[in-house]
Amino acid sequence: MTNYVINRRQLVCVASFLAFPGKEEALIEALGALIPDTRREVGCIRYELNQSRDEPRRITFIEKFVDVEAFDSHCAKDAIQHYFHQQMPELVESFKVETYHEIIV
């Protein structure tokens, strides 16, 4: 393997949501509404929404922040809290949020 570096400063988050049947569009709309403000947050590097080709009910954010503090600040925002506590229960069958460090090769 070539030389590599693990970037322990930046934080990558993969947040994947499985919509209830028939709720895909509503989930995309709810998550899409978070994008403009999040992309303007100090410390946000990447914030993109994706839909699985194999399972269209699976909607996934790929996120990257300059550090864990920026990510924690993002998670504490009113809009994010509102999504998780008010909107998500109506739209999402299951979800998984994982955080990573990028490996640079």
Secondary structure, DSSP 8 states (H G I E B T S, - for coil): ----EEEEEEEEEEEEEEE-TT-HHHHHHHHHTTHHHHHHSTTEEEEEEEE-SS-TTEEEEEEEESSHHHHHHHHHSHHHHHIIIIIHHHHEEEEEEEEEEEEE-
